[in-house]
């Protein structure tokens, strides 16, 4: 009984934290690379991402050395291509909006890892989907300040995949048919979104 009471209390804390996190993001004024309010990268029923595990790609400053600002739909190839152990599809983490652990869905990846992914995966057209409304503006700022050629390529890729090249607008079909599960997030890169 004590163990199940503890699990219940822990589950309630996770649920309340997730609910408060949704409110905090909406009121934070932090922007995504699309210029809109930064959305959650994690979705209910998937693992909580972000450096602070609050479900979003927050900019927490120097504490997050890797700058986990780029939200992608995680696939196994991300770990293998970037030379990391395969935590991408083999590990689970506390769930967003429910008790227990869940598999990774969308994930906030390090800016350096995203750049490396592009280099090793064969370029912008060969990578996983990017969740543009959940990718932090800090990504653009860092890539624009960087002198690394790989970061400039990553910046151009984000602009291309998120419809942010000069004079480009997201087609109306992407805003509706390519939104993630009715939550209003623009997810670009899926073959069905490239039509």
C-alpha positions in Angstrom: 0.0 0.0 0.0 2.8 2.4 0.9 4.5 1.7 -2.5 1.3 2.3 -4.5 0.6 5.5 -2.6 4.1 6.7 -3.3 3.6 5.9 -7.1 0.3 7.7 -7.1 1.9 10.8 -5.5 4.8 10.6 -7.9 2.4 10.3 -10.8 0.4 13.3 -9.6 3.6 15.4 -9.3 4.5 14.5 -12.9 1.0 15.4 -14.1 1.0 18.7 -12.3 4.5 19.6 -13.4 3.5 18.9 -17.0 0.4 21.0 -16.7 2.3 23.9 -15.2 5.0 23.6 -17.8 2.4 24.0 -20.6 1.2 27.2 -18.9 4.8 28.5 -18.4 5.7 28.1 -22.1 2.5 29.9 -23.2 3.3 32.8 -20.9 7.1 32.8 -21.3 7.4 34.9 -24.5 10.2 32.5 -25.6 10.1 32.2 -29.4 10.6 29.4 -31.9 12.5 29.8 -35.1 9.2 30.5 -36.8 8.8 33.6 -34.6 5.9 32.2 -32.7 5.7 31.2 -29.0 8.0 28.2 -28.4 5.8 25.0 -28.4 6.5 21.8 -26.5 8.6 19.3 -28.3 7.3 16.4 -26.3 3.8 15.2 -26.8 1.5 13.6 -24.2 2.3 9.9 -23.9 5.9 10.3 -25.1 9.1 10.9 -23.1 9.8 14.3 -21.6 12.6 16.0 -23.5 14.6 19.2 -23.0 17.6 19.8 -20.8 15.4 20.3 -17.8 13.0 17.5 -18.9 10.0 19.8 -19.1 9.1 18.9 -22.7 10.5 21.9 -24.5 13.8 23.0 -26.0 14.4 25.7 -23.5 17.5 27.9 -23.6 18.8 27.6 -20.0 22.2 29.2 -20.7 25.6 27.9 -19.8 24.2 25.0 -17.8 23.2 23.3 -21.0 26.6 23.0 -22.7 25.1 21.1 -25.7 22.3 23.7 -26.3 19.4 21.2 -26.7 17.4 23.6 -28.9 16.5 21.7 -32.0 13.3 19.6 -31.9 13.2 16.6 -34.2 11.1 13.5 -34.6 13.6 11.0 -33.2 14.6 8.1 -35.3 17.3 5.5 -34.7 19.5 6.8 -37.4 20.2 10.0 -35.4 22.2 8.2 -32.8 24.1 6.0 -35.3 24.8 8.8 -37.7 26.1 11.1 -35.0 28.3 8.3 -33.5 26.4 8.1 -30.2 25.3 5.0 -28.3 21.8 4.1 -29.4 19.8 5.8 -26.7 17.5 7.2 -29.4 15.2 4.2 -29.6 16.3 1.9 -26.8 15.8 4.1 -23.7 12.6 5.4 -22.1 12.1 8.4 -19.9 9.4 9.8 -17.7 6.2 10.4 -19.7 4.6 13.7 -20.5 1.2 14.0 -19.0 1.0 10.5 -17.4 2.8 8.3 -14.9 5.5 5.9 -15.9 8.2 5.8 -18.6 7.6 6.3 -22.3 9.6 5.9 -25.5 11.1 8.9 -27.2 8.9 10.6 -29.8 10.1 14.1 -30.6 13.4 15.1 -28.9 15.4 18.3 -28.3 18.9 17.5 -29.7 22.1 19.5 -29.3 22.9 22.1 -31.9 26.3 20.5 -32.5 24.7 17.0 -32.9 22.2 18.4 -35.4 25.1 20.0 -37.4 27.0 16.7 -37.3 23.8 14.8 -38.3 23.5 16.9 -41.4 27.1 16.4 -42.4 27.1 12.6 -42.0 23.5 11.8 -43.1 24.0 13.3 -46.6 22.6 16.8 -46.2 19.3 18.5 -45.4 17.1 16.3 -47.7 18.3 13.1 -46.0 17.4 13.8 -42.4 14.5 13.2 -40.0 11.6 15.6 -39.6 12.2 18.9 -37.8 9.4 20.3 -35.5 9.8 24.0 -36.4 7.5 25.5 -33.8 9.3 23.7 -31.0 12.9 24.6 -32.2 14.2 27.4 -30.1 15.2 30.8 -31.7 18.5 30.4 -29.8 19.4 27.9 -32.4 19.3 30.5 -35.2 21.1 33.0 -33.0 23.9 30.6 -32.3 24.3 29.3 -35.8 24.3 32.9 -37.2 27.1 33.8 -34.7 29.1 30.7 -35.5 32.1 30.6 -37.8 31.8 26.8 -38.4 30.8 25.9 -41.9 28.7 23.0 -40.6 26.6 25.4 -38.5 26.0 27.7 -41.5 24.8 24.6 -43.4 22.5 23.7 -40.4 21.1 27.2 -40.4 20.3 27.0 -44.1 18.7 23.6 -43.6 16.4 24.9 -40.8 15.4 27.8 -43.0 14.7 25.5 -45.9 12.8 22.8 -44.0 10.8 25.3 -42.0 9.9 27.5 -44.9 12.0 30.4 -43.7 14.1 31.3 -46.7 13.8 34.9 -47.8 10.5 35.4 -49.6 9.2 31.9 -48.8 6.1 31.2 -46.9 4.7 27.9 -45.6 2.1 26.7 -48.0 -1.4 26.5 -46.4 -1.4 22.7 -46.9 1.7 22.4 -44.6 0.0 24.4 -41.9 -3.0 22.1 -41.7 -2.1 18.6 -43.1 1.5 18.6 -41.7 0.6 19.8 -38.2 1.5 17.4 -35.5 -1.6 15.5 -34.2 -3.8 18.6 -34.2 -1.6 20.5 -31.8 -0.8 23.3 -34.3 2.9 22.5 -34.6 4.4 22.7 -38.0 6.4 19.5 -38.8 8.3 19.8 -42.0 10.2 17.0 -43.6 7.7 14.2 -43.8 7.3 13.0 -47.4 3.6 13.8 -47.2 4.4 17.4 -46.3 6.8 17.9 -49.2 4.1 17.8 -51.9 
